[in-house]
Amino acid sequence: MRIKKMPFEIITIPFNTEGKIFNVDVLNNFCLNKKIITKKVEFFSNNGKFFWTVFLEYELYIKPSGKEAEGLSEAKRICYEKLREWRKERAEKDGIPPYVIARNSDLIDIV
């Protein structure tokens, strides 16, 4: 039996006392082109400072194949892949083929 290893990342986000927020931009940017498989979030404090730490196990999105997806910008390609993932999950839930929900060309039109 062969076990597939997934890459992982641990991101720690400090609390910004001036803005009174946790700046999650680093986390959001990291997740843009990845499918998150497993996540674990923990809150902790150290020397009076507060942090969120996030463990992420992920897969990279694969560049879409097919003529329809050629020429998409990185941002549009990521959006296209997320739509395809949603369509697949929804189709499995409803017990129908993905193309019944939307064709690839329809997803390209959306992005």
Secondary structure, DSSP 8 states (H G I E B T S, - for coil): -------EEEEEEEEETTTTEE--HHHHHHHTTEEEEEEEEEEEEETTEEEEEEEEEEEE-----SGGGTT--HHHHHHHHHHHHHHHHHHHHHTS-HHHH--HHHHHHH-
